[in-house]
Amino acid sequence: MAVKSVSIRIEEEMLEKLTYIADYEARSVNSQILILIRDSIKEFEQTQGSIFGTFQSDLNVKPTRKSKNND
């Protein structure tokens, strides 16, 4: 599966808040956005039906990092 890049325009305050959430979850902003997109697609498909295709959305999101305190 090819990985594509997408550019978005986002207000500075929204980006700062998204960065805060991503940091809190020990993720990059990119990974946090991919999680939000995946969750949006999942919610859509639960209410509207499956979107047909050959993609696997879970392959685009890396697992969360373990905290050093949990080792």
N, CA, C and O atoms as a Maestro MAE file, in Angstrom:
{
 s_m_m2io_version
 :::
 2.0.0
}

f_m_ct {
 s_m_title
 :::
 protein
 m_atom[284] {
  # First column is atom index #
  i_m_mmod_type
  r_m_x_coord
  r_m_y_coord
  r_m_z_coord
  i_m_residue_number
  s_m_chain_name
  s_m_pdb_residue_name
  s_m_pdb_atom_name
  i_m_atomic_number
  :::
  1 25 0.838 -1.178 0.000 1 A "MET " " N  " 7
  2 3 0.000 0.000 0.000 1 A "MET " " CA " 6
  3 2 0.884 1.242 0.000 1 A "MET " " C  " 6
  4 15 1.809 1.356 0.804 1 A "MET " " O  " 8
  5 25 0.597 2.153 -0.892 2 A "ALA " " N  " 7
  6 3 1.355 3.400 -0.961 2 A "ALA " " CA " 6
  7 2 0.902 4.352 0.144 2 A "ALA " " C  " 6
  8 15 -0.277 4.396 0.497 2 A "ALA " " O  " 8
  9 25 1.829 5.093 0.668 3 A "VAL " " N  " 7
  10 3 1.520 6.105 1.669 3 A "VAL " " CA " 6
  11 2 1.578 7.458 0.970 3 A "VAL " " C  " 6
  12 15 2.574 7.790 0.327 3 A "VAL " " O  " 8
  13 25 0.521 8.224 1.097 4 A "LYS " " N  " 7
  14 3 0.411 9.524 0.447 4 A "LYS " " CA " 6
  15 2 0.551 10.639 1.472 4 A "LYS " " C  " 6
  16 15 0.238 10.449 2.647 4 A "LYS " " O  " 8
  17 25 1.012 11.782 1.036 5 A "SER " " N  " 7
  18 3 1.107 12.979 1.882 5 A "SER " " CA " 6
  19 2 -0.060 13.899 1.574 5 A "SER " " C  " 6
  20 15 -0.509 14.010 0.433 5 A "SER " " O  " 8
  21 25 -0.543 14.559 2.630 6 A "VAL " " N  " 7
  22 3 -1.624 15.523 2.488 6 A "VAL " " CA " 6
  23 2 -1.247 16.772 3.263 6 A "VAL " " C  " 6
  24 15 -0.795 16.694 4.406 6 A "VAL " " O  " 8
  25 25 -1.433 17.911 2.639 7 A "SER " " N  " 7
  26 3 -1.194 19.189 3.314 7 A "SER " " CA " 6
  27 2 -2.531 19.718 3.803 7 A "SER " " C  " 6
  28 15 -3.532 19.624 3.093 7 A "SER " " O  " 8
  29 25 -2.556 20.277 5.016 8 A "ILE " " N  " 7
  30 3 -3.793 20.874 5.506 8 A "ILE " " CA " 6
  31 2 -3.511 22.280 6.023 8 A "ILE " " C  " 6
  32 15 -2.393 22.607 6.420 8 A "ILE " " O  " 8
  33 25 -4.543 23.087 6.008 9 A "ARG " " N  " 7
  34 3 -4.469 24.415 6.625 9 A "ARG " " CA " 6
  35 2 -5.161 24.299 7.969 9 A "ARG " " C  " 6
  36 15 -6.261 23.754 8.056 9 A "ARG " " O  " 8
  37 25 -4.535 24.803 9.010 10 A "ILE " " N  " 7
  38 3 -5.092 24.681 10.349 10 A "ILE " " CA " 6
  39 2 -4.765 25.945 11.134 10 A "ILE " " C  " 6
  40 15 -3.656 26.473 11.057 10 A "ILE " " O  " 8
  41 25 -5.741 26.413 11.881 11 A "GLU " " N  " 7
  42 3 -5.521 27.595 12.701 11 A "GLU " " CA " 6
  43 2 -4.465 27.284 13.763 11 A "GLU " " C  " 6
  44 15 -4.382 26.163 14.266 11 A "GLU " " O  " 8
  45 25 -3.671 28.284 14.088 12 A "GLU " " N  " 7
  46 3 -2.568 28.099 15.027 12 A "GLU " " CA " 6
  47 2 -3.052 27.561 16.379 12 A "GLU " " C  " 6
  48 15 -2.447 26.643 16.932 12 A "GLU " " O  " 8
  49 25 -4.126 28.123 16.904 13 A "GLU " " N  " 7
  50 3 -4.635 27.668 18.205 13 A "GLU " " CA " 6
  51 2 -5.065 26.206 18.161 13 A "GLU " " C  " 6
  52 15 -4.816 25.455 19.104 13 A "GLU " " O  " 8
  53 25 -5.709 25.803 17.070 14 A "MET " " N  " 7
  54 3 -6.136 24.414 16.931 14 A "MET " " CA " 6
  55 2 -4.919 23.485 16.867 14 A "MET " " C  " 6
  56 15 -4.921 22.412 17.471 14 A "MET " " O  " 8
  57 25 -3.878 23.901 16.133 15 A "LEU " " N  " 7
  58 3 -2.660 23.103 16.046 15 A "LEU " " CA " 6
  59 2 -1.980 22.986 17.409 15 A "LEU " " C  " 6
  60 15 -1.490 21.917 17.770 15 A "LEU " " O  " 8
  61 25 -1.951 24.074 18.159 16 A "GLU " " N  " 7
  62 3 -1.362 24.036 19.498 16 A "GLU " " CA " 6
  63 2 -2.111 23.062 20.396 16 A "GLU " " C  " 6
  64 15 -1.495 22.309 21.150 16 A "GLU " " O  " 8
  65 25 -3.426 23.076 20.319 17 A "LYS " " N  " 7
  66 3 -4.230 22.156 21.140 17 A "LYS " " CA " 6
  67 2 -4.042 20.712 20.691 17 A "LYS " " C  " 6
  68 15 -3.954 19.806 21.519 17 A "LYS " " O  " 8
  69 25 -3.980 20.502 19.383 18 A "LEU " " N  " 7
  70 3 -3.744 19.158 18.861 18 A "LEU " " CA " 6
  71 2 -2.369 18.651 19.288 18 A "LEU " " C  " 6
  72 15 -2.217 17.484 19.651 18 A "LEU " " O  " 8
  73 25 -1.376 19.525 19.243 19 A "THR " " N  " 7
  74 3 -0.026 19.165 19.690 19 A "THR " " CA " 6
  75 2 -0.029 18.795 21.165 19 A "THR " " C  " 6
  76 15 0.631 17.836 21.565 19 A "THR " " O  " 8
  77 25 -0.761 19.540 21.973 20 A "TYR " " N  " 7
  78 3 -0.873 19.241 23.406 20 A "TYR " " CA " 6
  79 2 -1.451 17.841 23.611 20 A "TYR " " C  " 6
  80 15 -0.921 17.056 24.398 20 A "TYR " " O  " 8
  81 25 -2.532 17.533 22.907 21 A "ILE " " N  " 7
  82 3 -3.162 16.215 23.038 21 A "ILE " " CA " 6
  83 2 -2.209 15.118 22.584 21 A "ILE " " C  " 6
  84 15 -2.075 14.094 23.253 21 A "ILE " " O  " 8
  85 25 -1.548 15.329 21.449 22 A "ALA " " N  " 7
  86 3 -0.604 14.334 20.929 22 A "ALA " " CA " 6
  87 2 0.523 14.097 21.929 22 A "ALA " " C  " 6
  88 15 0.888 12.951 22.189 22 A "ALA " " O  " 8
  89 25 1.075 15.165 22.487 23 A "ASP " " N  " 7
  90 3 2.134 15.023 23.493 23 A "ASP " " CA " 6
  91 2 1.630 14.261 24.709 23 A "ASP " " C  " 6
  92 15 2.330 13.396 25.236 23 A "ASP " " O  " 8
  93 25 0.431 14.573 25.152 24 A "TYR " " N  " 7
  94 3 -0.165 13.897 26.308 24 A "TYR " " CA " 6
  95 2 -0.301 12.400 26.056 24 A "TYR " " C  " 6
  96 15 -0.098 11.588 26.958 24 A "TYR " " O  " 8
  97 25 -0.645 12.043 24.818 25 A "GLU " " N  " 7
  98 3 -0.811 10.637 24.434 25 A "GLU " " CA " 6
  99 2 0.504 9.994 23.976 25 A "GLU " " C  " 6
  100 15 0.513 8.843 23.538 25 A "GLU " " O  " 8
  101 25 1.606 10.732 24.078 26 A "ALA " " N  " 7
  102 3 2.942 10.262 23.667 26 A "ALA " " CA " 6
  103 2 2.963 9.863 22.189 26 A "ALA " " C  " 6
  104 15 3.511 8.829 21.808 26 A "ALA " " O  " 8
  105 25 2.347 10.720 21.374 27 A "ARG " " N  " 7
  106 3 2.311 10.488 19.934 27 A "ARG " " CA " 6
  107 2 2.811 11.732 19.211 27 A "ARG " " C  " 6
  108 15 2.876 12.821 19.780 27 A "ARG " " O  " 8
  109 25 3.159 11.545 17.959 28 A "SER " " N  " 7
  110 3 3.433 12.695 17.097 28 A "SER " " CA " 6
  111 2 2.096 13.283 16.660 28 A "SER " " C  " 6
  112 15 1.059 12.625 16.746 28 A "SER " " O  " 8
  113 25 2.131 14.517 16.194 29 A "VAL " " N  " 7
  114 3 0.910 15.134 15.678 29 A "VAL " " CA " 6
  115 2 0.395 14.326 14.490 29 A "VAL " " C  " 6
  116 15 -0.812 14.125 14.355 29 A "VAL " " O  " 8
  117 25 1.297 13.865 13.634 30 A "ASN " " N  " 7
  118 3 0.908 13.063 12.483 30 A "ASN " " CA " 6
  119 2 0.154 11.806 12.916 30 A "ASN " " C  " 6
  120 15 -0.904 11.498 12.367 30 A "ASN " " O  " 8
  121 25 0.689 11.081 13.893 31 A "SER " " N  " 7
  122 3 0.017 9.869 14.372 31 A "SER " " CA " 6
  123 2 -1.332 10.192 15.005 31 A "SER " " C  " 6
  124 15 -2.290 9.435 14.848 31 A "SER " " O  " 8
  125 25 -1.407 11.310 15.718 32 A "GLN " " N  " 7
  126 3 -2.667 11.706 16.341 32 A "GLN " " CA " 6
  127 2 -3.718 12.000 15.266 32 A "GLN " " C  " 6
  128 15 -4.877 11.609 15.408 32 A "GLN " " O  " 8
  129 25 -3.322 12.678 14.207 33 A "ILE " " N  " 7
  130 3 -4.249 12.966 13.107 33 A "ILE " " CA " 6
  131 2 -4.712 11.671 12.454 33 A "ILE " " C  " 6
  132 15 -5.897 11.523 12.152 33 A "ILE " " O  " 8
  133 25 -3.801 10.735 12.231 34 A "LEU " " N  " 7
  134 3 -4.187 9.457 11.630 34 A "LEU " " CA " 6
  135 2 -5.174 8.701 12.505 34 A "LEU " " C  " 6
  136 15 -6.090 8.062 11.987 34 A "LEU " " O  " 8
  137 25 -5.008 8.762 13.810 35 A "ILE " " N  " 7
  138 3 -5.951 8.118 14.727 35 A "ILE " " CA " 6
  139 2 -7.320 8.777 14.614 35 A "ILE " " C  " 6
  140 15 -8.338 8.087 14.559 35 A "ILE " " O  " 8
  141 25 -7.352 10.100 14.578 36 A "LEU " " N  " 7
  142 3 -8.629 10.809 14.443 36 A "LEU " " CA " 6
  143 2 -9.320 10.459 13.130 36 A "LEU " " C  " 6
  144 15 -10.537 10.277 13.098 36 A "LEU " " O  " 8
  145 25 -8.557 10.365 12.057 37 A "ILE " " N  " 7
  146 3 -9.123 9.994 10.757 37 A "ILE " " CA " 6
  147 2 -9.658 8.569 10.803 37 A "ILE " " C  " 6
  148 15 -10.771 8.306 10.347 37 A "ILE " " O  " 8
  149 25 -8.872 7.656 11.350 38 A "ARG " " N  " 7
  150 3 -9.307 6.255 11.444 38 A "ARG " " CA " 6
  151 2 -10.592 6.138 12.240 38 A "ARG " " C  " 6
  152 15 -11.511 5.422 11.845 38 A "ARG " " O  " 8
  153 25 -10.658 6.852 13.380 39 A "ASP " " N  " 7
  154 3 -11.855 6.801 14.224 39 A "ASP " " CA " 6
  155 2 -13.062 7.399 13.503 39 A "ASP " " C  " 6
  156 15 -14.183 6.911 13.651 39 A "ASP " " O  " 8
  157 25 -12.832 8.449 12.729 40 A "SER " " N  " 7
  158 3 -13.919 9.064 11.963 40 A "SER " " CA " 6
  159 2 -14.460 8.106 10.905 40 A "SER " " C  " 6
  160 15 -15.674 7.995 10.728 40 A "SER " " O  " 8
  161 25 -13.575 7.426 10.211 41 A "ILE " " N  " 7
  162 3 -13.989 6.447 9.204 41 A "ILE " " CA " 6
  163 2 -14.756 5.308 9.863 41 A "ILE " " C  " 6
  164 15 -15.790 4.880 9.352 41 A "ILE " " O  " 8
  165 25 -14.260 4.818 10.991 42 A "LYS " " N  " 7
  166 3 -14.920 3.724 11.709 42 A "LYS " " CA " 6
  167 2 -16.335 4.126 12.135 42 A "LYS " " C  " 6
  168 15 -17.285 3.361 11.967 42 A "LYS " " O  " 8
  169 25 -16.461 5.342 12.692 43 A "GLU " " N  " 7
  170 3 -17.775 5.836 13.117 43 A "GLU " " CA " 6
  171 2 -18.718 5.981 11.924 43 A "GLU " " C  " 6
  172 15 -19.890 5.615 12.004 43 A "GLU " " O  " 8
  173 25 -18.202 6.515 10.823 44 A "PHE " " N  " 7
  174 3 -19.000 6.677 9.612 44 A "PHE " " CA " 6
  175 2 -19.517 5.324 9.138 44 A "PHE " " C  " 6
  176 15 -20.701 5.172 8.838 44 A "PHE " " O  " 8
  177 25 -18.626 4.349 9.074 45 A "GLU " " N  " 7
  178 3 -19.017 3.031 8.570 45 A "GLU " " CA " 6
  179 2 -20.001 2.328 9.500 45 A "GLU " " C  " 6
  180 15 -20.831 1.543 9.042 45 A "GLU " " O  " 8
  181 25 -19.916 2.600 10.789 46 A "GLN " " N  " 7
  182 3 -20.870 1.988 11.724 46 A "GLN " " CA " 6
  183 2 -22.278 2.529 11.514 46 A "GLN " " C  " 6
  184 15 -23.257 1.809 11.713 46 A "GLN " " O  " 8
  185 25 -22.383 3.796 11.111 47 A "THR " " N  " 7
  186 3 -23.711 4.385 10.929 47 A "THR " " CA " 6
  187 2 -24.187 4.349 9.485 47 A "THR " " C  " 6
  188 15 -25.391 4.269 9.243 47 A "THR " " O  " 8
  189 25 -23.279 4.407 8.522 48 A "GLN " " N  " 7
  190 3 -23.656 4.522 7.111 48 A "GLN " " CA " 6
  191 2 -23.360 3.274 6.284 48 A "GLN " " C  " 6
  192 15 -23.805 3.179 5.140 48 A "GLN " " O  " 8
  193 25 -22.631 2.334 6.830 49 A "GLY " " N  " 7
  194 3 -22.263 1.138 6.080 49 A "GLY " " CA " 6
  195 2 -20.829 1.205 5.605 49 A "GLY " " C  " 6
  196 15 -20.210 2.269 5.574 49 A "GLY " " O  " 8
  197 25 -20.318 0.056 5.240 50 A "SER " " N  " 7
  198 3 -18.916 -0.068 4.852 50 A "SER " " CA " 6
  199 2 -18.583 0.759 3.617 50 A "SER " " C  " 6
  200 15 -19.380 0.876 2.686 50 A "SER " " O  " 8
  201 25 -17.389 1.323 3.639 51 A "ILE " " N  " 7
  202 3 -16.824 1.966 2.462 51 A "ILE " " CA " 6
  203 2 -15.961 0.897 1.810 51 A "ILE " " C  " 6
  204 15 -15.010 0.405 2.417 51 A "ILE " " O  " 8
  205 25 -16.284 0.548 0.609 52 A "PHE " " N  " 7
  206 3 -15.571 -0.541 -0.045 52 A "PHE " " CA " 6
  207 2 -14.218 -0.084 -0.559 52 A "PHE " " C  " 6
  208 15 -14.087 1.007 -1.116 52 A "PHE " " O  " 8
  209 25 -13.229 -0.916 -0.371 53 A "GLY " " N  " 7
  210 3 -11.886 -0.619 -0.829 53 A "GLY " " CA " 6
  211 2 -10.950 -1.706 -0.321 53 A "GLY " " C  " 6
  212 15 -11.367 -2.621 0.390 53 A "GLY " " O  " 8
  213 25 -9.694 -1.597 -0.689 54 A "THR " " N  " 7
  214 3 -8.724 -2.614 -0.310 54 A "THR " " CA " 6
  215 2 -7.766 -2.124 0.758 54 A "THR " " C  " 6
  216 15 -6.787 -2.802 1.069 54 A "THR " " O  " 8
  217 25 -8.033 -0.949 1.327 55 A "PHE " " N  " 7
  218 3 -7.119 -0.383 2.313 55 A "PHE " " CA " 6
  219 2 -7.373 -0.961 3.694 55 A "PHE " " C  " 6
  220 15 -8.463 -1.450 3.990 55 A "PHE " " O  " 8
  221 25 -6.354 -0.896 4.527 56 A "GLN " " N  " 7
  222 3 -6.453 -1.302 5.931 56 A "GLN " " CA " 6
  223 2 -6.032 -0.100 6.759 56 A "GLN " " C  " 6
  224 15 -4.838 0.143 6.935 56 A "GLN " " O  " 8
  225 25 -7.001 0.658 7.272 57 A "SER " " N  " 7
  226 3 -6.696 1.925 7.937 57 A "SER " " CA " 6
  227 2 -5.833 1.750 9.178 57 A "SER " " C  " 6
  228 15 -5.110 2.674 9.552 57 A "SER " " O  " 8
  229 25 -5.888 0.596 9.822 58 A "ASP " " N  " 7
  230 3 -5.095 0.407 11.031 58 A "ASP " " CA " 6
  231 2 -3.602 0.288 10.740 58 A "ASP " " C  " 6
  232 15 -2.794 0.390 11.663 58 A "ASP " " O  " 8
  233 25 -3.219 0.078 9.499 59 A "LEU " " N  " 7
  234 3 -1.802 -0.028 9.164 59 A "LEU " " CA " 6
  235 2 -1.107 1.328 9.172 59 A "LEU " " C  " 6
  236 15 0.122 1.391 9.213 59 A "LEU " " O  " 8
  237 25 -1.877 2.413 9.133 60 A "ASN " " N  " 7
  238 3 -1.300 3.752 9.060 60 A "ASN " " CA " 6
  239 2 -0.997 4.355 10.418 60 A "ASN " " C  " 6
  240 15 -0.439 5.451 10.480 60 A "ASN " " O  " 8
  241 25 -1.339 3.692 11.494 61 A "VAL " " N  " 7
  242 3 -1.150 4.261 12.823 61 A "VAL " " CA " 6
  243 2 -0.195 3.385 13.617 61 A "VAL " " C  " 6
  244 15 -0.413 2.186 13.789 61 A "VAL " " O  " 8
  245 25 0.849 4.006 14.085 62 A "LYS " " N  " 7
  246 3 1.810 3.276 14.904 62 A "LYS " " CA " 6
  247 2 1.234 3.080 16.298 62 A "LYS " " C  " 6
  248 15 0.477 3.928 16.772 62 A "LYS " " O  " 8
  249 25 1.575 1.977 16.968 63 A "PRO " " N  " 7
  250 3 1.107 1.802 18.342 63 A "PRO " " CA " 6
  251 2 1.687 2.879 19.255 63 A "PRO " " C  " 6
  252 15 2.749 3.437 18.980 63 A "PRO " " O  " 8
  253 25 0.982 3.157 20.332 64 A "THR " " N  " 7
  254 3 1.462 4.169 21.266 64 A "THR " " CA " 6
  255 2 2.757 3.704 21.917 64 A "THR " " C  " 6
  256 15 2.997 2.510 22.096 64 A "THR " " O  " 8
  257 25 3.574 4.677 22.262 65 A "ARG " " N  " 7
  258 3 4.843 4.364 22.948 65 A "ARG " " CA " 6
  259 2 4.571 4.078 24.414 65 A "ARG " " C  " 6
  260 15 3.683 4.675 25.021 65 A "ARG " " O  " 8
  261 25 5.331 3.171 24.966 66 A "LYS " " N  " 7
  262 3 5.207 2.868 26.392 66 A "LYS " " CA " 6
  263 2 5.927 3.947 27.187 66 A "LYS " " C  " 6
  264 15 6.991 4.432 26.801 66 A "LYS " " O  " 8
  265 25 5.322 4.300 28.291 67 A "SER " " N  " 7
  266 3 5.934 5.280 29.187 67 A "SER " " CA " 6
  267 2 7.144 4.649 29.870 67 A "SER " " C  " 6
  268 15 7.131 3.459 30.187 67 A "SER " " O  " 8
  269 25 8.179 5.439 30.095 68 A "LYS " " N  " 7
  270 3 9.354 4.921 30.791 68 A "LYS " " CA " 6
  271 2 9.013 4.498 32.211 68 A "LYS " " C  " 6
  272 15 9.687 3.645 32.788 68 A "LYS " " O  " 8
  273 25 7.964 5.096 32.776 69 A "ASN " " N  " 7
  274 3 7.560 4.757 34.131 69 A "ASN " " CA " 6
  275 2 6.873 3.412 34.226 69 A "ASN " " C  " 6
  276 15 6.755 2.855 35.318 69 A "ASN " " O  " 8
  277 25 6.414 2.875 33.094 70 A "ASN " " N  " 7
  278 3 5.695 1.609 33.103 70 A "ASN " " CA " 6
  279 2 6.593 0.416 32.836 70 A "ASN " " C  " 6
  280 15 6.110 -0.717 32.845 70 A "ASN " " O  " 8
  281 25 7.873 0.625 32.602 71 A "ASP " " N  " 7
  282 3 8.786 -0.489 32.282 71 A "ASP " " CA " 6
  283 2 9.166 -1.288 33.508 71 A "ASP " " C  " 6
  284 15 9.924 -2.253 33.405 71 A "ASP " " O  " 8
  :::
 }
 m_bond[283] {
  # First column is bond index #
  i_m_from
  i_m_to
  i_m_order
  :::
  1 1 2 1
  2 2 3 1
  3 3 4 2
  4 3 5 1
  5 5 6 1
  6 6 7 1
  7 7 8 2
  8 7 9 1
  9 9 10 1
  10 10 11 1
  11 11 12 2
  12 11 13 1
  13 13 14 1
  14 14 15 1
  15 15 16 2
  16 15 17 1
  17 17 18 1
  18 18 19 1
  19 19 20 2
  20 19 21 1
  21 21 22 1
  22 22 23 1
  23 23 24 2
  24 23 25 1
  25 25 26 1
  26 26 27 1
  27 27 28 2
  28 27 29 1
  29 29 30 1
  30 30 31 1
  31 31 32 2
  32 31 33 1
  33 33 34 1
  34 34 35 1
  35 35 36 2
  36 35 37 1
  37 37 38 1
  38 38 39 1
  39 39 40 2
  40 39 41 1
  41 41 42 1
  42 42 43 1
  43 43 44 2
  44 43 45 1
  45 45 46 1
  46 46 47 1
  47 47 48 2
  48 47 49 1
  49 49 50 1
  50 50 51 1
  51 51 52 2
  52 51 53 1
  53 53 54 1
  54 54 55 1
  55 55 56 2
  56 55 57 1
  57 57 58 1
  58 58 59 1
  59 59 60 2
  60 59 61 1
  61 61 62 1
  62 62 63 1
  63 63 64 2
  64 63 65 1
  65 65 66 1
  66 66 67 1
  67 67 68 2
  68 67 69 1
  69 69 70 1
  70 70 71 1
  71 71 72 2
  72 71 73 1
  73 73 74 1
  74 74 75 1
  75 75 76 2
  76 75 77 1
  77 77 78 1
  78 78 79 1
  79 79 80 2
  80 79 81 1
  81 81 82 1
  82 82 83 1
  83 83 84 2
  84 83 85 1
  85 85 86 1
  86 86 87 1
  87 87 88 2
  88 87 89 1
  89 89 90 1
  90 90 91 1
  91 91 92 2
  92 91 93 1
  93 93 94 1
  94 94 95 1
  95 95 96 2
  96 95 97 1
  97 97 98 1
  98 98 99 1
  99 99 100 2
  100 99 101 1
  101 101 102 1
  102 102 103 1
  103 103 104 2
  104 103 105 1
  105 105 106 1
  106 106 107 1
  107 107 108 2
  108 107 109 1
  109 109 110 1
  110 110 111 1
  111 111 112 2
  112 111 113 1
  113 113 114 1
  114 114 115 1
  115 115 116 2
  116 115 117 1
  117 117 118 1
  118 118 119 1
  119 119 120 2
  120 119 121 1
  121 121 122 1
  122 122 123 1
  123 123 124 2
  124 123 125 1
  125 125 126 1
  126 126 127 1
  127 127 128 2
  128 127 129 1
  129 129 130 1
  130 130 131 1
  131 131 132 2
  132 131 133 1
  133 133 134 1
  134 134 135 1
  135 135 136 2
  136 135 137 1
  137 137 138 1
  138 138 139 1
  139 139 140 2
  140 139 141 1
  141 141 142 1
  142 142 143 1
  143 143 144 2
  144 143 145 1
  145 145 146 1
  146 146 147 1
  147 147 148 2
  148 147 149 1
  149 149 150 1
  150 150 151 1
  151 151 152 2
  152 151 153 1
  153 153 154 1
  154 154 155 1
  155 155 156 2
  156 155 157 1
  157 157 158 1
  158 158 159 1
  159 159 160 2
  160 159 161 1
  161 161 162 1
  162 162 163 1
  163 163 164 2
  164 163 165 1
  165 165 166 1
  166 166 167 1
  167 167 168 2
  168 167 169 1
  169 169 170 1
  170 170 171 1
  171 171 172 2
  172 171 173 1
  173 173 174 1
  174 174 175 1
  175 175 176 2
  176 175 177 1
  177 177 178 1
  178 178 179 1
  179 179 180 2
  180 179 181 1
  181 181 182 1
  182 182 183 1
  183 183 184 2
  184 183 185 1
  185 185 186 1
  186 186 187 1
  187 187 188 2
  188 187 189 1
  189 189 190 1
  190 190 191 1
  191 191 192 2
  192 191 193 1
  193 193 194 1
  194 194 195 1
  195 195 196 2
  196 195 197 1
  197 197 198 1
  198 198 199 1
  199 199 200 2
  200 199 201 1
  201 201 202 1
  202 202 203 1
  203 203 204 2
  204 203 205 1
  205 205 206 1
  206 206 207 1
  207 207 208 2
  208 207 209 1
  209 209 210 1
  210 210 211 1
  211 211 212 2
  212 211 213 1
  213 213 214 1
  214 214 215 1
  215 215 216 2
  216 215 217 1
  217 217 218 1
  218 218 219 1
  219 219 220 2
  220 219 221 1
  221 221 222 1
  222 222 223 1
  223 223 224 2
  224 223 225 1
  225 225 226 1
  226 226 227 1
  227 227 228 2
  228 227 229 1
  229 229 230 1
  230 230 231 1
  231 231 232 2
  232 231 233 1
  233 233 234 1
  234 234 235 1
  235 235 236 2
  236 235 237 1
  237 237 238 1
  238 238 239 1
  239 239 240 2
  240 239 241 1
  241 241 242 1
  242 242 243 1
  243 243 244 2
  244 243 245 1
  245 245 246 1
  246 246 247 1
  247 247 248 2
  248 247 249 1
  249 249 250 1
  250 250 251 1
  251 251 252 2
  252 251 253 1
  253 253 254 1
  254 254 255 1
  255 255 256 2
  256 255 257 1
  257 257 258 1
  258 258 259 1
  259 259 260 2
  260 259 261 1
  261 261 262 1
  262 262 263 1
  263 263 264 2
  264 263 265 1
  265 265 266 1
  266 266 267 1
  267 267 268 2
  268 267 269 1
  269 269 270 1
  270 270 271 1
  271 271 272 2
  272 271 273 1
  273 273 274 1
  274 274 275 1
  275 275 276 2
  276 275 277 1
  277 277 278 1
  278 278 279 1
  279 279 280 2
  280 279 281 1
  281 281 282 1
  282 282 283 1
  283 283 284 2
  :::
 }
}
